Amino acid sequence: GTALAALSRLHTTGAPVDWTAVLAGTGARLTDLPTYAFQHEHYWPVPALFPAGDVASAGLRAAGHPLLSAAVELSDSGGLLLTTRLSLRTHPWLAEHVVLGNALLPGTAFVELAVRAGDEVGCERVEELTLAAPLVLPEQGGVQLHLHVGPADAAGRRVLTARSRTEGADDQPWTEHATGVLAPGERTAAFDTTVWPPADAEPLDLTGLYERMAEGGYHYGPLFQGLRTAWRRGDEVFAEVALPETAERDAAGYGLHPALLDACLHISALGGLAHGVVPFSWEGVCLHATGAREVRVRMTRTGDESAAVAVVDPTGAPVASVENLVLRAVTPEPTGTDALTRDALFRVDWVRAGTTGDAADAGPVGVLGALDAPTALADVIGGEGATGHGFVAFADLESLAAAEEVPATVLVRVRPDAATRADAVVDAVHAVAARSLDLVRGWLAQERFADSRLVFVTSDAVDGGDLAGSALWGLVRSAVSEHPGRFGLMDVGAGADTATVLTAVATGEPETAVRDGEVRAPRLARVAPGTTTGPRWDKL
């Protein structure tokens, strides 16, 4: 026994031992080893897609979404309140989204929540959503998150706000993270993937992309590293994006999984925007299909920090579209999350309007009165009756109402009366405002105009060169907000051609400016510290 123990000890320290010779004649035999004692795996219970709990006993109803717990209708206003509790324990995948050392709720998660809130109240479009402050998830404990949806206005639009508070900090104020507007009316961005990869697109090398983003302070876990392949063609970047197989089950519970949409935005780093970016504001977000696990995406750059996004499934069927997305670069600084919220000053930039149509898509366009802007339009639009380039002129609203067919778009140019002196600026402003208000009221009073849009045309009003026109913009902009789709504004610079004006009509944008042969639309853009010295008319 002592000899065997000594040999065994030598064997475990690496000394060669001929066990066949040692055990000869003892009756010992070879046998299979039992299951390797410490070669094992942990199996953790998989949480339910939708948090469990008897919310009905508290007078609420289950929200039926992985990021939401309960919903309650607000009886006094017709609004809605959606509530949840988020933590790294209940939603461990959020720990894979780390910015500057902090686990943050992705901006795409706020979009997912806004889309879900819209579904609850019959609004198919997130008209706008602006992120005001990041939601940091603590290492221990959780946060309470409330989504408040206000009552519907006359056009069916509702205001959305998202606020959070650290769990247990009942004496602390709520932090507002996002504000937005939900609206009825789905819109689909054209994205033809019949030819894939896209013709004339240059393949892009994704090697080291996520490492470069990590150097900028943006660390992704495997769930968020969804980029598979990418191509670039001019201002467009295309990509194939997919969730890992381990997350395919979870995708069914979401409209569009935030990690998948977040990965779609990573191609911004390949399209001339900064490496490592976070979404700041969204416009015109629509979800066309739910539960996607693999998608194709096109991002079209519209400015230094903005882009339009279209997402389809592998068959080419629409999944989601974003009319305009403003992105913000991340820079690693010792101030932590303060770097995400500091210098939150923004301005309106006029960027090239994204459109898949052209002048031919505008269709017949009506002209109310004489459109005597200093452009080529003056040469092709004459008196009452049919004119060239698809324009049809009408003397006034009465003749338009009596027409056999009302054009989908009617242009009108409002100018002060000829008797008003050129130097009487105040009189000119009052005259233009009064005439514009009469037109707005007359337009709304006629049921025949319900499916058409009255677009007010000015010249250099947004540049500050026409104060009466600027006053018109302020007045009509209110009408645009109160009656979406019924009114529009167009500022036409000198030398604009008719085709570009018709292209501006075809965009459907509520506000456009025609400059240098391009159609531009207003978008929100971040102002860097120390760069603002006054009104930025030069950006137009």
PyMOL commands that set and color helices and strands:
alter all, ss='L'
color gray80, all
select helices_A, chain A and resi 2-12+19-23+55-58+92-96+107-121+209-215+222-224+245-251+258-270+338-341+359-362+377-380+397-401+425-445+447-449+467-482+498-507+537-539
alter helices_A, ss='H'
color red, helices_A
select strands_A, chain A and resi 61-65+68-74+79-87+97-99+102-103+125-131+142-149+158-166+175-183+202-203+218-220+227-233+236-242+277-287+294-303+306-312+318-329+346-352+365-368+385-386+391-394+409-413+453-458+487-492+511-515+518-526
alter strands_A, ss='S'
color yellow, strands_A
deselect
rebuild
show_as cartoon
